[in-house]
Amino acid sequence: MIMKPRGCLRSFGRALLLLLLLIGVALLANAAWLNWRELQARAERRALIERHSTLFPATATALQQGRLSVPTPTPVPQSALRLAYFAPDRAPYGAFGPRLLPTNTRRPTRTPDPSAFTPTPQPTATLPPATSTLPRVPFREVCTEKPQVTAVPPRAPRLRSEDDILNIILLGTDEDLQPNEPSVRTDTMVIVSINRTVGSVAMLSLPRDLYVCIPQLGMQRLNVAYGWGQSVGWSPGGGFGLLQETILYNFGIPIHFYAKVSFNGFKALIDALGGVNIAVDCPMIDQLRFTGQYDAQGTPVYAPYTLDVGYYRMDGSLALWYARVRQRLSDFDRNRRQQQLLRAMWREALSQGLLQKAPELWSQASQIVETNLQLPDILGLLPFALNLTPENIGSFQLVKGRETDAWRTPYGEDVQIPTEGLFETLRQFYTPPTRNRLVRNLGSIEVINGSPKPNYDLVAVDLLSWEGFRAVARGQGEATAQTVIYDYTGSASPQVLQELRRTLNIRADRIISQPDPNRTVDFRVVLGADYVSCSAPGFGTRVN
């Protein structure tokens, strides 16, 4: 390997970052870091594949019934982070200032708020013409005729839309750990569905343990499809071709393009960018993390590591750990954190103006990223990526017990079997947001941190921004025990208030109505010592 000067490395890293963030690939490898124990299980998994031909048939219904020391990260100082969730030169309320909700009381004319930010227009990128033609996605009526341990599902109905939709699957693999290992697994799989008609993006994470029918191979974990397709020389398309057919057969989603990187590429991207801001809304307590040391036998040494709720500037190593860890947590929660990082990296790239440099950086980036996307495809996506806003990015993750059921195969494999609930989630994923949602006014919000924990207001604002709220973090305020939402609209918009409460995980009895026709914001949220931001499934801290 040729070592390059640091300046070249930084330029190279930014080149790669551009491509990945443009299409969301920066998250591709963030879950590929597997611990030593997982590597030992590979031989067993390969043996299981070979034994599928002798398995007995059974129905899914019947089977389901058998039903080290590491440095602590330093939170970024509040003064450096205030309004950090907005790109430089952007107004916190958008290009036209705060839009207040209607009130139930008559409002006199008021003087504009002097604290409001004045936006600076951003330069418009001039790009060469671009084209993008969607490739044909092959399909098959029958997955396999070999006997399986569970009933083979029929081909799923193809999801269709009248809109112009392009689907890209982002793949993160474990190939860096053992370059000569033929059994590559895609432990991160995120479908990015780009609706070019309405200008929205939806992300869907597919758990690696989804038990699906892989054409010709049969019932197996979804993360096996790509590696097996590569190893047998699947035609057409190799590993991606087989994964493409697998997803279409089982879920009805046509995948047009793919992009794949390894975990080393992911860490380099984050570090070249200078890190990313991440709002940790659910605590990561005593999760094992590699200490950077090895024992006498050369085995990596791990030690418990805790990341409390807060707002952090993560480097590549910490970001990779945050996206990958799942000890005592689920693969489903890991999918949630992966999408957090994906959105944070898109925001960072946009704020640094990296997206406009695609044509000049493409040749460098394409040497690292394996993808069937061509430069015209990338250029076709640039205007879309530059105009995308947080509220038009939807996130979908599966939940055990809702979209899947846990099951153990006769060979002791713990897998997730899709249920009927999965297909309703897929329908929602493929349905673009309504025009009303795209132009809706959720009012203006300010968040004050009255808790003893630093940067809780930034965590809350980050949660709100991704739901389309226009929120400002006001910093540390007077200490208070209880979390309260002050409603200055006079209950003029109960649905907005309900969504605000749900997003921040605040009880209904903590809302105080104080109608104010001279208000400068619609809602004020004061976070108290009792505030719990985590509402993710599996933590048991969500309020009704």
DAUR-V457321 format. One record per residue. N is the residue number from 1. RES is the residue in one small letter. SS is DSSP state (~ for helix, > for strand, _ for the rest). NEAR is the number of other C-alpha atoms within 10 Angstrom. Layout:
BEGIN
N/RES/SS/NEAR ; N/RES/SS/NEAR
END
This chain:
BEGIN
1/m/_/3 ; 2/i/_/4 ; 3/m/_/7 ; 4/k/_/10 ; 5/p/_/8 ; 6/r/~/9 ; 7/g/~/9 ; 8/c/~/11 ; 9/l/~/14 ; 10/r/~/18 ; 11/s/~/14 ; 12/f/~/20 ; 13/g/~/23 ; 14/r/~/24 ; 15/a/~/25 ; 16/l/~/28 ; 17/l/~/28 ; 18/l/~/29 ; 19/l/~/25 ; 20/l/~/27 ; 21/l/~/24 ; 22/l/~/24 ; 23/i/~/23 ; 24/g/_/26 ; 25/v/~/30 ; 26/a/~/33 ; 27/l/~/36 ; 28/l/_/28 ; 29/a/_/29 ; 30/n/_/35 ; 31/a/_/31 ; 32/a/_/27 ; 33/w/_/23 ; 34/l/_/15 ; 35/n/_/15 ; 36/w/~/12 ; 37/r/~/8 ; 38/e/~/9 ; 39/l/~/12 ; 40/q/~/10 ; 41/a/_/10 ; 42/r/~/15 ; 43/a/~/10 ; 44/e/~/9 ; 45/r/~/16 ; 46/r/~/13 ; 47/a/~/10 ; 48/l/~/14 ; 49/i/~/15 ; 50/e/~/10 ; 51/r/~/9 ; 52/h/~/17 ; 53/s/~/15 ; 54/t/~/11 ; 55/l/_/13 ; 56/f/_/13 ; 57/p/_/13 ; 58/a/_/14 ; 59/t/_/13 ; 60/a/~/15 ; 61/t/~/11 ; 62/a/~/11 ; 63/l/~/16 ; 64/q/~/15 ; 65/q/~/8 ; 66/g/_/8 ; 67/r/_/10 ; 68/l/_/15 ; 69/s/_/14 ; 70/v/_/15 ; 71/p/_/7 ; 72/t/_/9 ; 73/p/_/14 ; 74/t/_/10 ; 75/p/_/17 ; 76/v/_/16 ; 77/p/_/13 ; 78/q/~/18 ; 79/s/~/10 ; 80/a/~/8 ; 81/l/~/19 ; 82/r/_/16 ; 83/l/_/21 ; 84/a/_/16 ; 85/y/_/23 ; 86/f/_/20 ; 87/a/_/16 ; 88/p/_/16 ; 89/d/_/13 ; 90/r/_/18 ; 91/a/_/19 ; 92/p/_/23 ; 93/y/_/21 ; 94/g/_/14 ; 95/a/_/13 ; 96/f/_/11 ; 97/g/_/17 ; 98/p/_/22 ; 99/r/_/16 ; 100/l/_/17 ; 101/l/_/18 ; 102/p/_/16 ; 103/t/_/18 ; 104/n/_/15 ; 105/t/_/12 ; 106/r/_/9 ; 107/r/_/12 ; 108/p/_/8 ; 109/t/_/7 ; 110/r/_/10 ; 111/t/_/8 ; 112/p/_/10 ; 113/d/_/12 ; 114/p/_/7 ; 115/s/_/7 ; 116/a/_/13 ; 117/f/_/17 ; 118/t/_/16 ; 119/p/_/16 ; 120/t/_/11 ; 121/p/_/10 ; 122/q/_/10 ; 123/p/_/7 ; 124/t/_/9 ; 125/a/_/13 ; 126/t/_/8 ; 127/l/_/14 ; 128/p/_/10 ; 129/p/_/8 ; 130/a/_/13 ; 131/t/_/13 ; 132/s/_/15 ; 133/t/_/10 ; 134/l/_/13 ; 135/p/_/11 ; 136/r/_/9 ; 137/v/_/14 ; 138/p/_/15 ; 139/f/_/18 ; 140/r/_/12 ; 141/e/_/10 ; 142/v/_/14 ; 143/c/_/22 ; 144/t/_/16 ; 145/e/_/12 ; 146/k/_/16 ; 147/p/_/17 ; 148/q/_/21 ; 149/v/_/21 ; 150/t/_/22 ; 151/a/_/17 ; 152/v/_/23 ; 153/p/_/16 ; 154/p/_/12 ; 155/r/_/18 ; 156/a/_/15 ; 157/p/_/13 ; 158/r/_/14 ; 159/l/_/15 ; 160/r/_/13 ; 161/s/_/11 ; 162/e/_/6 ; 163/d/_/12 ; 164/d/_/12 ; 165/i/>/21 ; 166/l/>/20 ; 167/n/>/20 ; 168/i/>/22 ; 169/i/>/28 ; 170/l/>/26 ; 171/l/>/30 ; 172/g/>/28 ; 173/t/>/26 ; 174/d/_/25 ; 175/e/_/20 ; 176/d/_/16 ; 177/l/_/17 ; 178/q/_/11 ; 179/p/_/10 ; 180/n/_/9 ; 181/e/_/11 ; 182/p/_/12 ; 183/s/_/21 ; 184/v/_/24 ; 185/r/_/22 ; 186/t/>/26 ; 187/d/>/26 ; 188/t/>/28 ; 189/m/>/25 ; 190/v/>/26 ; 191/i/>/21 ; 192/v/>/25 ; 193/s/>/25 ; 194/i/>/24 ; 195/n/>/21 ; 196/r/_/14 ; 197/t/_/11 ; 198/v/_/16 ; 199/g/_/19 ; 200/s/>/23 ; 201/v/>/27 ; 202/a/>/21 ; 203/m/>/24 ; 204/l/>/23 ; 205/s/>/22 ; 206/l/_/21 ; 207/p/_/25 ; 208/r/_/20 ; 209/d/_/19 ; 210/l/>/20 ; 211/y/>/24 ; 212/v/>/24 ; 213/c/>/27 ; 214/i/>/26 ; 215/p/_/22 ; 216/q/_/12 ; 217/l/_/20 ; 218/g/>/22 ; 219/m/>/24 ; 220/q/>/22 ; 221/r/>/22 ; 222/l/~/25 ; 223/n/~/24 ; 224/v/~/23 ; 225/a/~/27 ; 226/y/~/25 ; 227/g/~/21 ; 228/w/~/23 ; 229/g/~/24 ; 230/q/~/19 ; 231/s/~/13 ; 232/v/~/10 ; 233/g/_/14 ; 234/w/_/15 ; 235/s/_/12 ; 236/p/_/12 ; 237/g/_/16 ; 238/g/~/18 ; 239/g/~/21 ; 240/f/~/26 ; 241/g/~/21 ; 242/l/~/25 ; 243/l/~/26 ; 244/q/~/24 ; 245/e/~/25 ; 246/t/~/25 ; 247/i/~/21 ; 248/l/~/22 ; 249/y/~/27 ; 250/n/~/22 ; 251/f/~/19 ; 252/g/_/20 ; 253/i/_/23 ; 254/p/_/24 ; 255/i/_/25 ; 256/h/_/19 ; 257/f/>/22 ; 258/y/>/22 ; 259/a/>/22 ; 260/k/>/25 ; 261/v/>/26 ; 262/s/>/25 ; 263/f/~/26 ; 264/n/~/19 ; 265/g/~/23 ; 266/f/~/27 ; 267/k/~/22 ; 268/a/~/22 ; 269/l/~/27 ; 270/i/~/25 ; 271/d/~/18 ; 272/a/~/19 ; 273/l/~/20 ; 274/g/_/15 ; 275/g/_/22 ; 276/v/>/21 ; 277/n/>/23 ; 278/i/>/23 ; 279/a/>/23 ; 280/v/>/24 ; 281/d/_/22 ; 282/c/_/19 ; 283/p/_/14 ; 284/m/>/19 ; 285/i/>/13 ; 286/d/>/13 ; 287/q/>/18 ; 288/l/>/20 ; 289/r/>/21 ; 290/f/>/18 ; 291/t/>/16 ; 292/g/>/11 ; 293/q/>/12 ; 294/y/>/13 ; 295/d/_/8 ; 296/a/_/6 ; 297/q/_/6 ; 298/g/_/8 ; 299/t/_/10 ; 300/p/>/16 ; 301/v/>/16 ; 302/y/>/18 ; 303/a/>/13 ; 304/p/>/14 ; 305/y/>/19 ; 306/t/>/15 ; 307/l/>/16 ; 308/d/_/16 ; 309/v/_/21 ; 310/g/>/22 ; 311/y/>/25 ; 312/y/>/23 ; 313/r/>/18 ; 314/m/>/22 ; 315/d/_/20 ; 316/g/~/23 ; 317/s/~/18 ; 318/l/~/16 ; 319/a/~/26 ; 320/l/~/24 ; 321/w/~/18 ; 322/y/~/23 ; 323/a/~/25 ; 324/r/~/23 ; 325/v/_/23 ; 326/r/_/18 ; 327/q/_/12 ; 328/r/_/11 ; 329/l/_/13 ; 330/s/_/15 ; 331/d/~/21 ; 332/f/~/21 ; 333/d/~/22 ; 334/r/~/22 ; 335/n/~/25 ; 336/r/~/19 ; 337/r/~/21 ; 338/q/~/27 ; 339/q/~/22 ; 340/q/~/19 ; 341/l/~/24 ; 342/l/~/23 ; 343/r/~/20 ; 344/a/~/22 ; 345/m/~/28 ; 346/w/~/27 ; 347/r/~/20 ; 348/e/~/24 ; 349/a/~/21 ; 350/l/~/22 ; 351/s/~/16 ; 352/q/_/12 ; 353/g/_/16 ; 354/l/_/20 ; 355/l/~/24 ; 356/q/~/22 ; 357/k/~/16 ; 358/a/~/20 ; 359/p/~/15 ; 360/e/~/10 ; 361/l/~/20 ; 362/w/~/17 ; 363/s/~/13 ; 364/q/~/16 ; 365/a/~/20 ; 366/s/_/17 ; 367/q/_/10 ; 368/i/_/16 ; 369/v/_/17 ; 370/e/>/14 ; 371/t/>/18 ; 372/n/_/15 ; 373/l/_/16 ; 374/q/_/13 ; 375/l/~/17 ; 376/p/~/15 ; 377/d/~/16 ; 378/i/~/20 ; 379/l/~/20 ; 380/g/~/17 ; 381/l/~/19 ; 382/l/~/20 ; 383/p/~/16 ; 384/f/~/17 ; 385/a/~/22 ; 386/l/~/16 ; 387/n/~/10 ; 388/l/_/17 ; 389/t/_/17 ; 390/p/~/17 ; 391/e/~/20 ; 392/n/~/20 ; 393/i/>/20 ; 394/g/>/19 ; 395/s/>/18 ; 396/f/>/19 ; 397/q/_/20 ; 398/l/_/22 ; 399/v/_/19 ; 400/k/>/18 ; 401/g/_/13 ; 402/r/_/13 ; 403/e/_/19 ; 404/t/>/19 ; 405/d/>/16 ; 406/a/>/16 ; 407/w/>/19 ; 408/r/>/15 ; 409/t/_/13 ; 410/p/_/12 ; 411/y/_/9 ; 412/g/_/8 ; 413/e/_/14 ; 414/d/>/15 ; 415/v/>/21 ; 416/q/>/22 ; 417/i/>/21 ; 418/p/>/22 ; 419/t/_/14 ; 420/e/~/10 ; 421/g/~/14 ; 422/l/~/17 ; 423/f/~/17 ; 424/e/~/12 ; 425/t/~/17 ; 426/l/~/18 ; 427/r/~/13 ; 428/q/~/13 ; 429/f/~/19 ; 430/y/~/21 ; 431/t/_/15 ; 432/p/_/24 ; 433/p/_/20 ; 434/t/_/10 ; 435/r/~/9 ; 436/n/~/8 ; 437/r/~/13 ; 438/l/~/16 ; 439/v/~/11 ; 440/r/_/12 ; 441/n/_/15 ; 442/l/_/22 ; 443/g/_/22 ; 444/s/>/21 ; 445/i/>/25 ; 446/e/>/19 ; 447/v/>/24 ; 448/i/>/24 ; 449/n/>/27 ; 450/g/_/25 ; 451/s/_/23 ; 452/p/_/17 ; 453/k/_/16 ; 454/p/_/19 ; 455/n/_/28 ; 456/y/~/30 ; 457/d/~/30 ; 458/l/~/29 ; 459/v/~/23 ; 460/a/~/27 ; 461/v/~/26 ; 462/d/~/26 ; 463/l/~/21 ; 464/l/~/21 ; 465/s/~/17 ; 466/w/_/19 ; 467/e/_/19 ; 468/g/_/20 ; 469/f/_/24 ; 470/r/>/22 ; 471/a/>/28 ; 472/v/>/26 ; 473/a/>/26 ; 474/r/>/17 ; 475/g/>/20 ; 476/q/>/20 ; 477/g/_/16 ; 478/e/_/11 ; 479/a/_/15 ; 480/t/_/16 ; 481/a/_/14 ; 482/q/_/14 ; 483/t/_/20 ; 484/v/>/21 ; 485/i/>/23 ; 486/y/>/18 ; 487/d/>/23 ; 488/y/_/23 ; 489/t/_/25 ; 490/g/_/19 ; 491/s/_/17 ; 492/a/_/16 ; 493/s/_/16 ; 494/p/~/12 ; 495/q/~/11 ; 496/v/~/16 ; 497/l/~/21 ; 498/q/~/14 ; 499/e/~/15 ; 500/l/~/21 ; 501/r/~/20 ; 502/r/~/16 ; 503/t/~/18 ; 504/l/~/23 ; 505/n/_/20 ; 506/i/_/24 ; 507/r/_/16 ; 508/a/~/15 ; 509/d/~/8 ; 510/r/~/13 ; 511/i/>/18 ; 512/i/>/16 ; 513/s/>/14 ; 514/q/_/13 ; 515/p/_/18 ; 516/d/_/18 ; 517/p/_/19 ; 518/n/_/13 ; 519/r/_/15 ; 520/t/_/20 ; 521/v/_/21 ; 522/d/_/25 ; 523/f/>/26 ; 524/r/>/19 ; 525/v/>/25 ; 526/v/>/25 ; 527/l/>/30 ; 528/g/_/22 ; 529/a/_/15 ; 530/d/_/13 ; 531/y/_/20 ; 532/v/_/19 ; 533/s/_/23 ; 534/c/_/19 ; 535/s/_/18 ; 536/a/_/16 ; 537/p/_/14 ; 538/g/_/14 ; 539/f/_/12 ; 540/g/_/9 ; 541/t/_/14 ; 542/r/_/17 ; 543/v/_/14 ; 544/n/_/9
END
